[in-house]
Amino acid sequence: MVLMSGGNGRVVRIIALAALVAVTPSAAASRKVDIGGYKLHLRCAGAGAPVVILDAGAGDTLETWDWVFPDVRKFTRVCAYDRAGLGKSDVSPVPRTSEGIVEELQALLSHARVVGPYVLVGHSFGGLNMRLFAARHPEDVTGLVLVDATPDDFPGQDAALLSPGEAEKMRTVRGLAPPAFLAELDGMAVSASAVRAAKPTAVPVIVLTSGLNGAGPAMIDLWMRLQKRMASSFPNGRQIVIEDSGHYIQFDRPEYVVDAIREVVTTWQLSLARDPHGSSDSP
């Protein structure tokens, strides 16, 4: 599998979505929001604070969260969106790097009047975006959940470790990928560099790591070492390895993702109860 991208789970996602009708959050409010000449697709549901913001892997749409969204909306407000050029969102003139994506997400939340504080949840490439958002807007962020997220020191190390089969799979993914997905892949090193240069967030961070990622031994060893290092880079970081899950933990074991989000949300709510004079703006 290509650990830094969302592409190789696309067929699995399509098949699984066909069986997901009963739990798809159809009652959620879905709309397209103009952020300055183009629109991004946003879906929100639930009530309360902090607001959970979900960002998918490279090339993936907000539907990647359909295993998680319905349960999170039961205990707080949750929003998922399609990055520009993906799903139902318009194409953007902004480069498809984490820096540009963070600016667009901030504009989306502002124009849609989704007021923080936020718990940010990012899968794969989405983890880079959410880490950078937390660094750029620390006053708005109360926690992070990184779902088998791309470590900032992973891009550039992976290519040399791909088996011939994995390299061929990557070529196939690129050949079928929409332009926005290719742009995200091509900008991955720039995105990682921006995250690496940013100050790590001091809020609670839970790093969920897959134990069955389907890669070769060398790639697995690298991924595990970098995931552990990523978790330890945060002052309040903690890693949980999901031994029986692949890269898409939100598909294989969504309950772990929901539980991690609930823990971070509850931590903030309890801290607010102890300090009622803290910031508690809710949407």
PEWO-V618432 format. One line per field, one symbol per residue. ss: DSSP state (H for helix, E for strand, - for the rest). phi: phi as a letter, one per 30 degrees, with the letter a starting at -180 (. if undefined). psi: psi as a letter, one per 40 degrees, with the letter a starting at -180 (. if undefined). A space follows every 50 residues. Layout:
ss=???
phi=???
psi=???
This chain:
ss=------HHHHHHHHHHHH----------EEEEEE----EEEEEEE----- EEEEE------HHHH---HHHH-----EEEE----------------HHH HHHHHHHHHHH------EEEEEE-HHHHHHHHHHHH-HHHEEEEEEE--- --------HHH--HHHHHHHHHHHHH--HHHHHHHH-HHHHHHHHHH--- ---EEEEEEE------HHHHHHHHHHHHHHHH----EEEEEE------HH HH-HHHHHHHHHHHHHHHHHHHHH---------
phi=.cddbcddcddeddddddccedcddddddcaccdckjbccdbbbaibjbd ddccbddeiccdddcddcedddddbadbbbbcdeibhcdddcddedceed ddddddddddddhcdddcccbbcheeddddddedddbddccclbbcchdd ddcdejddedcddeddddddddeddcddeddeddddcedddddddddddd dcdebccccdcbcicdedddddeddddddddddcebcbcbccdcbdeddd cdbedddddddeddddedddddddbddddbebd
psi=ihdeiedeedddddddddeeddehgdeihhihhhefeiiihhhiiaiaii hhhhhiiheiieeeeeedddddedeiihhiihiheibeiiiiehifiddd dddddddddddefghaiihhhhhbddddddddddddfdeeheiihhgfih ieedhddddeehiddddddddddddeiiddddddddedddddddddeihi ieihhhhhhiegeeiidddddddddddddddeehdfihhhhgdfiadgde ddgdddddddddddddddddddddgeeihfhi.
